[in-house]
């Protein structure tokens, strides 16, 4: 019988959420800009941390 290992990455999600809240507060964004930042912020973090294409 195979064993199934379940891994939770809640600390990474909490770090992302804390960074998102910090960004909203630091930039003094209103509600709608903060909501937009919910979708845009992870994209820019991903682009920044991705390895170069060439």
C-alpha positions in Angstrom: 0.0 0.0 0.0 1.4 3.5 -1.0 1.6 6.3 1.5 0.2 9.7 0.7 2.0 12.7 2.0 0.1 15.9 2.3 2.1 19.2 2.5 0.6 22.5 3.5 2.2 25.8 2.5 0.2 28.1 4.8 3.3 30.1 5.7 3.8 31.1 2.1 0.2 32.2 1.7 0.4 34.2 4.9 3.6 35.9 3.7 1.9 36.8 0.4 -1.1 38.2 2.2 1.1 40.2 4.6 3.0 41.6 1.7 -0.2 42.6 -0.1 -1.6 44.3 3.0 1.8 46.1 3.5 1.7 47.3 -0.1 -1.8 48.7 0.2 -0.9 50.5 3.4 2.4 51.8 2.2 1.0 53.2 -1.0 -2.1 54.6 0.7 -4.4 52.9 -1.9 -8.1 53.1 -1.7 -10.3 50.0 -1.8 -10.6 49.6 -5.6 -6.9 50.1 -6.2 -6.2 47.6 -3.4 -8.5 45.1 -5.0 -6.7 45.6 -8.3 -3.4 45.1 -6.5 -4.7 41.7 -5.3 -4.3 40.5 -8.9 -1.5 42.7 -10.2 1.0 42.4 -7.3 1.6 38.7 -7.7 2.3 39.1 -11.4 5.0 41.7 -10.8 6.6 39.6 -8.0 6.6 36.6 -10.3 8.2 38.6 -13.1 10.8 40.0 -10.7 11.8 36.6 -9.3 11.7 34.6 -12.6 15.0 33.6 -14.1 16.0 35.5 -17.3 14.7 33.9 -20.6 18.1 34.0 -22.4 
